[in-house]
Amino acid sequence: MRKRRCASPIAGCTSMSAPSIVYMAGLLHDVNVQFMVTMAIKMPFVGRG
């Protein structure tokens, strides 16, 4: 049986980074954003392998 290879879901830089930057710019000066994880919506698993 042959395994099918499918393309991984991708997201453009402008659609992901621009709203994140606007969100962080709108926060108060005392607030820190330590982590912000962005993932493709249709990604079935986290990571590879």
Contacts in CASP RR format, 6 or more apart in sequence:
PFRMAT RR
TARGET T0000
AUTHOR 0000-0000-0000
METHOD contacts of the structure
MODEL  1
MRKRRCASPIAGCTSMSAPSIVYMAGLLHDVNVQFMVTMAIKMPFVGRG
8 40 0 8 1.000
8 43 0 8 1.000
9 40 0 8 1.000
9 41 0 8 1.000
9 42 0 8 1.000
9 43 0 8 1.000
10 40 0 8 1.000
11 38 0 8 1.000
11 40 0 8 1.000
11 41 0 8 1.000
16 38 0 8 1.000
17 38 0 8 1.000
20 36 0 8 1.000
20 38 0 8 1.000
24 33 0 8 1.000
24 36 0 8 1.000
27 33 0 8 1.000
39 46 0 8 1.000
END
